[in-house]
Amino acid sequence: MNIDEHINYWLKSAKNDMDVAESLFKSQKYDWCLFIGHLVLEKTFKALYVKNNENKIPPRIHNLVKLAEMSFLILSDKQKYFLDEVNDFNLEIRYPDYKFEFRNTCDMEFTAKYFGRIKEFFKWQQSLLK
């Protein structure tokens, strides 16, 4: 796969996941919406990793801050803090002891706030790929 195909692979998957997250939000599956939102950002960081690392295969990690650093992106402290919060969405939906508590946290207001910020971050990431 050449570099453009490789980047497109990750970006196409991220865009598909964003559509899924939108559907989940509309269906009031708020916990899963935020979980998929994490995947959107993760996959887009992997596209940026490919771009900034000469078409190397991205590492099989899920930590958004680490992926950004490995992609040579300079993040503000505010951006890092936000990504750390989104990292939690990846963990809290996977494990039963966190899952039910997280589901109760994810009301419409909480989810709308974070999902809106995920969408903004995704737009910023996409601008870096142009």
N, CA, C and O of each residue as an XYZ file, in Angstrom:
520
protein
N       0.847     -1.169      0.000
C       0.000      0.000      0.000
C       0.895      1.235      0.000
O       1.820      1.341      0.805
N       0.612      2.172     -0.912
C       1.396      3.401     -0.873
C       0.873      4.287      0.262
O      -0.154      3.987      0.871
N       1.577      5.362      0.533
C       1.257      6.183      1.707
C      -0.147      6.783      1.619
O      -0.854      6.835      2.625
N      -0.559      7.235      0.436
C      -1.898      7.825      0.299
C      -2.989      6.788      0.546
O      -3.993      7.087      1.193
N      -2.803      5.593      0.043
C      -3.765      4.513      0.282
C      -3.824      4.147      1.758
O      -4.892      3.877      2.307
N      -2.663      4.142      2.385
C      -2.576      3.786      3.796
C      -3.292      4.832      4.658
O      -4.066      4.484      5.551
N      -3.033      6.089      4.388
C      -3.709      7.171      5.116
C      -5.211      7.086      4.891
O      -6.000      7.205      5.828
N      -5.592      6.879      3.643
C      -7.012      6.803      3.292
C      -7.704      5.635      3.992
O      -8.866      5.739      4.385
N      -6.989      4.530      4.144
C      -7.521      3.361      4.851
C      -7.982      3.755      6.256
O      -9.104      3.448      6.659
N      -7.107      4.436      6.992
C      -7.434      4.836      8.365
C      -8.505      5.916      8.384
O      -9.411      5.879      9.217
N      -8.409      6.870      7.480
C      -9.362      7.975      7.474
C     -10.760      7.513      7.068
O     -11.752      7.959      7.646
N     -10.845      6.635      6.094
C     -12.147      6.106      5.673
C     -12.805      5.358      6.835
O     -14.006      5.499      7.065
N     -12.035      4.579      7.552
C     -12.558      3.846      8.701
C     -13.011      4.809      9.796
O     -14.048      4.589     10.423
N     -12.249      5.868     10.030
C     -12.620      6.864     11.040
C     -13.922      7.564     10.658
O     -14.785      7.779     11.509
N     -14.065      7.918      9.389
C     -15.295      8.583      8.935
C     -16.498      7.660      9.073
O     -17.580      8.105      9.455
N     -16.319      6.391      8.768
C     -17.400      5.423      8.947
C     -17.784      5.332     10.430
O     -18.966      5.306     10.772
N     -16.790      5.286     11.287
C     -17.053      5.218     12.722
C     -17.761      6.481     13.212
O     -18.591      6.408     14.118
N     -17.447      7.627     12.627
C     -18.136      8.859     13.023
C     -19.626      8.761     12.681
O     -20.473      9.212     13.452
N     -19.940      8.177     11.535
C     -21.345      7.965     11.175
C     -22.033      7.047     12.185
O     -23.178      7.282     12.572
N     -21.331      6.011     12.603
C     -21.871      5.085     13.598
C     -22.099      5.819     14.924
O     -23.143      5.656     15.557
N     -21.127      6.619     15.336
C     -21.253      7.367     16.594
C     -22.452      8.315     16.542
O     -23.180      8.455     17.524
N     -22.654      8.960     15.400
C     -23.817      9.844     15.231
C     -25.112      9.057     15.407
O     -26.034      9.513     16.083
N     -25.177      7.879     14.800
C     -26.372      7.030     14.923
C     -26.599      6.607     16.370
O     -27.730      6.595     16.855
N     -25.521      6.263     17.044
C     -25.631      5.862     18.448
C     -26.116      7.022     19.318
O     -26.909      6.826     20.238
N     -25.636      8.223     19.023
C     -26.093      9.393     19.782
C     -27.597      9.588     19.578
O     -28.339      9.790     20.540
N     -28.033      9.526     18.338
C     -29.462      9.695     18.033
C     -30.307      8.599     18.677
O     -31.464      8.833     19.025
N     -29.743      7.415     18.837
C     -30.454      6.284     19.456
C     -30.327      6.279     20.978
O     -30.800      5.361     21.648
N     -29.689      7.304     21.509
C     -29.480      7.464     22.949
C     -28.625      6.359     23.561
O     -28.777      6.030     24.738
N     -27.739      5.795     22.770
C     -26.752      4.827     23.265
C     -25.473      5.616     23.560
O     -24.457      5.471     22.880
N     -25.557      6.441     24.576
C     -24.535      7.442     24.822
C     -23.175      6.869     25.188
O     -22.148      7.387     24.748
N     -23.151      5.811     25.985
C     -21.869      5.220     26.359
C     -21.140      4.687     25.131
O     -19.934      4.886     24.986
N     -21.871      4.010     24.246
C     -21.259      3.467     23.037
C     -20.893      4.566     22.046
O     -19.915      4.434     21.309
N     -21.658      5.634     22.022
C     -21.324      6.783     21.174
C     -19.936      7.306     21.531
O     -19.120      7.563     20.646
N     -19.671      7.462     22.816
C     -18.367      7.978     23.249
C     -17.253      6.964     23.033
O     -16.123      7.342     22.726
N     -17.559      5.691     23.189
C     -16.561      4.654     22.896
C     -16.147      4.725     21.427
O     -14.958      4.712     21.110
N     -17.128      4.799     20.541
C     -16.827      4.882     19.106
C     -16.146      6.215     18.789
O     -15.285      6.281     17.911
N     -16.529      7.266     19.497
C     -15.846      8.558     19.326
C     -14.354      8.446     19.588
O     -13.544      9.053     18.887
N     -13.994      7.661     20.607
C     -12.577      7.405     20.875
C     -11.930      6.742     19.665
O     -10.826      7.116     19.265
N     -12.610      5.763     19.082
C     -12.063      5.064     17.911
C     -11.844      6.013     16.731
O     -10.863      5.892     15.998
N     -12.767      6.954     16.561
C     -12.628      7.941     15.484
C     -11.307      8.687     15.633
O     -10.536      8.795     14.679
N     -11.054      9.195     16.825
C      -9.820      9.947     17.055
C      -8.601      9.047     16.945
O      -7.580      9.450     16.387
N      -8.697      7.843     17.468
C      -7.579      6.899     17.397
C      -7.201      6.599     15.950
O      -6.025      6.651     15.591
N      -8.176      6.291     15.135
C      -7.898      5.940     13.738
C      -7.351      7.134     12.967
O      -6.507      6.976     12.084
N      -7.831      8.322     13.300
C      -7.315      9.510     12.615
C      -5.887      9.796     13.049
O      -5.065     10.218     12.236
N      -5.585      9.571     14.315
C      -4.184      9.688     14.746
C      -3.315      8.658     14.035
O      -2.158      8.938     13.722
N      -3.847      7.492     13.782
C      -3.067      6.479     13.069
C      -2.824      6.910     11.620
O      -1.767      6.616     11.063
N      -3.781      7.595     11.008
C      -3.553      8.163      9.670
C      -2.447      9.211      9.736
O      -1.585      9.261      8.859
N      -2.468     10.041     10.763
C      -1.421     11.050     10.930
C      -0.070     10.403     11.219
O       0.966     10.893     10.770
N      -0.082      9.309     11.964
C       1.154      8.566     12.218
C       1.765      8.097     10.895
O       2.963      8.259     10.660
N       0.929      7.516     10.043
C       1.398      7.038      8.732
C       1.992      8.200      7.940
O       3.072      8.078      7.362
N       1.288      9.315      7.916
C       1.753     10.491      7.167
C       3.106     10.988      7.679
O       3.995     11.310      6.891
N       3.250     11.048      8.988
C       4.434     11.668      9.587
C       5.566     10.694      9.896
O       6.608     11.092     10.417
N       5.362      9.411      9.574
C       6.382      8.396      9.837
C       6.685      7.561      8.596
O       6.955      6.363      8.689
N       6.636      8.199      7.453
C       7.050      7.578      6.189
C       6.354      6.252      5.911
O       6.994      5.277      5.517
N       5.033      6.221      6.119
C       4.203      5.072      5.773
C       4.419      3.852      6.668
O       4.066      2.735      6.289
N       4.993      4.059      7.844
C       5.142      2.942      8.779
C       3.779      2.525      9.307
O       2.857      3.337      9.382
N       3.659      1.276      9.665
C       2.422      0.763     10.262
C       2.296      1.343     11.672
O       3.245      1.289     12.453
N       1.126      1.898     11.998
C       0.949      2.484     13.336
C       1.030      1.426     14.432
O       0.718      0.257     14.209
N       1.449      1.852     15.607
C       1.517      0.903     16.724
C       0.111      0.470     17.142
O      -0.860      1.205     16.961
N       0.025     -0.713     17.694
C      -1.261     -1.247     18.162
C      -1.505     -0.812     19.604
O      -1.504     -1.611     20.540
N      -1.714      0.485     19.730
C      -2.023      1.068     21.032
C      -3.285      1.905     20.878
O      -3.705      2.225     19.766
N      -3.881      2.252     22.012
C      -5.127      3.004     21.997
C      -5.011      4.362     22.687
O      -5.954      5.153     22.673
N      -3.866      4.625     23.284
C      -3.671      5.870     24.027
C      -3.532      7.036     23.050
O      -2.563      7.115     22.294
N      -4.510      7.937     23.076
C      -4.551      9.031     22.107
C      -3.398     10.012     22.264
O      -2.864     10.497     21.266
N      -3.008     10.311     23.487
C      -1.894     11.237     23.709
C      -0.605     10.629     23.168
O       0.178     11.308     22.504
N      -0.393      9.368     23.450
C       0.813      8.680     22.966
C       0.830      8.634     21.435
O       1.871      8.864     20.819
N      -0.317      8.338     20.822
C      -0.377      8.319     19.353
C      -0.067      9.697     18.766
O       0.624      9.801     17.753
N      -0.571     10.737     19.392
C      -0.284     12.102     18.924
C       1.212     12.395     19.018
O       1.810     12.937     18.088
N       1.805     12.031     20.147
C       3.246     12.249     20.329
C       4.054     11.471     19.308
O       5.024     11.991     18.757
N       3.664     10.227     19.051
C       4.388      9.396     18.088
C       4.182      9.877     16.649
O       4.907      9.478     15.737
N       3.183     10.737     16.467
C       2.918     11.334     15.148
C       3.564     12.710     15.034
O       3.350     13.424     14.054
N       4.349     13.075     16.031
C       5.084     14.340     16.078
C       4.167     15.559     16.098
O       4.495     16.599     15.528
N       3.023     15.427     16.752
C       2.112     16.554     16.891
C       2.386     17.260     18.213
O       2.644     16.627     19.237
N       2.325     18.561     18.164
C       2.479     19.371     19.365
C       1.077     19.700     19.858
O       0.298     20.354     19.166
N       0.773     19.242     21.050
C      -0.538     19.477     21.643
C      -0.429     20.435     22.814
O       0.559     20.438     23.547
N      -1.454     21.240     22.973
C      -1.518     22.092     24.158
C      -1.869     21.224     25.357
O      -2.327     20.092     25.198
N      -1.655     21.753     26.555
C      -2.036     21.021     27.761
C      -3.537     20.747     27.767
O      -3.980     19.691     28.218
N      -4.307     21.693     27.272
C      -5.764     21.528     27.213
C      -6.141     20.364     26.292
O      -7.025     19.571     26.618
N      -5.470     20.266     25.149
C      -5.730     19.160     24.215
C      -5.339     17.823     24.834
O      -6.065     16.838     24.705
N      -4.192     17.791     25.506
C      -3.753     16.555     26.159
C      -4.741     16.119     27.230
O      -5.068     14.937     27.338
N      -5.210     17.062     28.011
C      -6.173     16.749     29.068
C      -7.456     16.177     28.459
O      -7.993     15.183     28.948
N      -7.938     16.807     27.396
C      -9.141     16.315     26.716
C      -8.931     14.893     26.203
O      -9.792     14.034     26.391
N      -7.810     14.642     25.565
C      -7.540     13.301     25.031
C      -7.425     12.272     26.151
O      -7.839     11.124     25.986
N      -6.867     12.676     27.284
C      -6.823     11.769     28.442
C      -8.234     11.404     28.902
O      -8.507     10.259     29.261
N      -9.118     12.391     28.884
C     -10.512     12.118     29.249
C     -11.149     11.151     28.255
O     -11.853     10.224     28.655
N     -10.907     11.360     26.972
C     -11.476     10.482     25.942
C     -10.867      9.084     26.044
O     -11.552      8.100     25.765
N      -9.609      8.973     26.434
C      -9.000      7.657     26.661
C      -9.832      6.847     27.655
O      -9.987      5.635     27.506
N     -10.355      7.519     28.654
C     -11.167      6.823     29.651
C     -12.402      6.184     29.028
O     -12.848      5.135     29.492
N     -12.965      6.795     27.984
C     -14.155      6.226     27.345
C     -13.832      4.867     26.731
O     -14.692      3.988     26.668
N     -12.614      4.701     26.287
C     -12.183      3.432     25.707
C     -12.130      2.338     26.773
O     -12.495      1.191     26.513
N     -11.682      2.692     27.952
C     -11.533      1.703     29.022
C     -12.839      1.426     29.738
O     -13.145      0.278     30.062
N     -13.607      2.473     29.985
C     -14.767      2.333     30.849
C     -15.900      1.539     30.224
O     -16.751      1.019     30.945
N     -15.934      1.433     28.921
C     -16.989      0.656     28.272
C     -16.593     -0.821     28.161
O     -17.456     -1.680     27.981
N     -15.306     -1.115     28.266
C     -14.813     -2.478     28.053
C     -14.939     -3.387     29.259
O     -15.090     -4.599     29.103
N     -14.880     -2.833     30.447
C     -14.784     -3.652     31.638
C     -16.052     -3.547     32.473
O     -16.503     -2.445     32.783
N     -16.631     -4.695     32.840
C     -17.922     -4.707     33.541
C     -17.971     -3.854     34.809
O     -18.995     -3.235     35.099
N     -16.878     -3.820     35.560
C     -16.912     -3.063     36.812
C     -17.016     -1.554     36.576
O     -17.481     -0.829     37.456
N     -16.593     -1.072     35.407
C     -16.717      0.335     35.065
C     -17.948      0.608     34.201
O     -18.514      1.701     34.235
N     -18.347     -0.387     33.437
C     -19.346     -0.211     32.389
C     -20.659      0.378     32.891
O     -21.170      1.329     32.301
N     -21.204     -0.163     33.956
C     -22.504      0.298     34.440
C     -22.410      1.696     35.044
O     -23.312      2.517     34.875
N     -21.323      1.954     35.741
C     -21.119      3.287     36.297
C     -20.973      4.317     35.174
O     -21.542      5.406     35.243
N     -20.212      3.964     34.149
C     -20.011      4.864     33.017
C     -21.333      5.119     32.296
O     -21.625      6.254     31.919
N     -22.122      4.082     32.105
C     -23.417      4.224     31.434
C     -24.278      5.250     32.172
O     -24.967      6.052     31.544
N     -24.236      5.223     33.501
C     -25.020      6.181     34.288
C     -24.494      7.606     34.160
O     -25.259      8.563     34.283
N     -23.204      7.753     33.916
C     -22.595      9.073     33.726
C     -22.994      9.668     32.385
O     -23.114     10.885     32.250
N     -23.195      8.824     31.412
C     -23.406      9.267     30.026
C     -24.860      9.649     29.750
O     -25.563      8.969     29.002
N     -25.291     10.737     30.360
C     -26.607     11.247     29.992
C     -26.456     12.103     28.731
O     -25.353     12.259     28.208
N     -27.564     12.650     28.253
C     -27.521     13.408     26.997
C     -26.594     14.620     27.100
O     -25.829     14.891     26.175
N     -26.655     15.343     28.205
C     -25.841     16.552     28.353
C     -24.342     16.224     28.354
O     -23.564     16.857     27.641
N     -23.948     15.241     29.148
C     -22.550     14.824     29.226
C     -22.049     14.376     27.853
O     -20.976     14.780     27.405
N     -22.843     13.538     27.202
C     -22.437     12.986     25.905
C     -22.391     14.056     24.831
O     -21.457     14.085     24.029
N     -23.382     14.934     24.801
C     -23.403     16.012     23.804
C     -22.165     16.888     23.941
O     -21.574     17.296     22.941
N     -21.777     17.173     25.167
C     -20.580     17.997     25.403
C     -19.332     17.319     24.838
O     -18.587     17.918     24.062
N     -19.117     16.075     25.232
C     -17.900     15.386     24.803
C     -17.942     15.002     23.328
O     -16.928     15.092     22.636
N     -19.087     14.581     22.849
C     -19.174     14.196     21.441
C     -18.967     15.416     20.545
O     -18.338     15.316     19.491
N     -19.492     16.559     20.961
C     -19.239     17.792     20.211
C     -17.760     18.112     20.140
O     -17.253     18.505     19.089
N     -17.073     17.946     21.246
C     -15.631     18.211     21.279
C     -14.862     17.174     20.461
O     -13.863     17.509     19.825
N     -15.316     15.922     20.469
C     -14.688     14.888     19.638
C     -14.816     15.266     18.167
O     -13.856     15.139     17.408
N     -15.995     15.728     17.762
C     -16.202     16.116     16.361
C     -15.311     17.291     15.971
O     -14.764     17.313     14.868
N     -15.162     18.258     16.859
C     -14.263     19.389     16.592
C     -12.819     18.921     16.455
O     -12.098     19.359     15.558
N     -12.405     18.035     17.343
C     -11.033     17.517     17.305
C     -10.803     16.740     16.011
O      -9.744     16.849     15.393
N     -11.791     15.966     15.610
C     -11.710     15.189     14.371
C     -11.534     16.119     13.164
O     -10.733     15.831     12.275
N     -12.264     17.210     13.130
C     -12.106     18.183     12.034
C     -10.689     18.738     12.010
O     -10.091     18.894     10.946
N     -10.155     19.036     13.194
C      -8.786     19.559     13.275
C      -7.790     18.509     12.763
O      -6.882     18.829     11.996
N      -7.966     17.270     13.189
C      -7.079     16.194     12.731
C      -7.127     16.085     11.203
O      -6.090     15.968     10.550
N      -8.325     16.124     10.647
C      -8.472     16.003      9.190
C      -7.751     17.147      8.478
O      -7.165     16.946      7.414
N      -7.792     18.337      9.059
C      -7.106     19.482      8.432
C      -5.603     19.252      8.364
O      -4.939     19.779      7.471
N      -5.060     18.476      9.290
C      -3.623     18.172      9.298
C      -3.248     17.156      8.231
O      -2.072     17.002      7.899
N      -4.240     16.468      7.698
C      -3.980     15.446      6.677
C      -4.034     16.012      5.260
O      -3.725     15.307      4.300
N      -4.416     17.252      5.126
C      -4.538     17.865      3.781
C      -3.232     18.424      3.312
O      -3.153     18.970      2.212
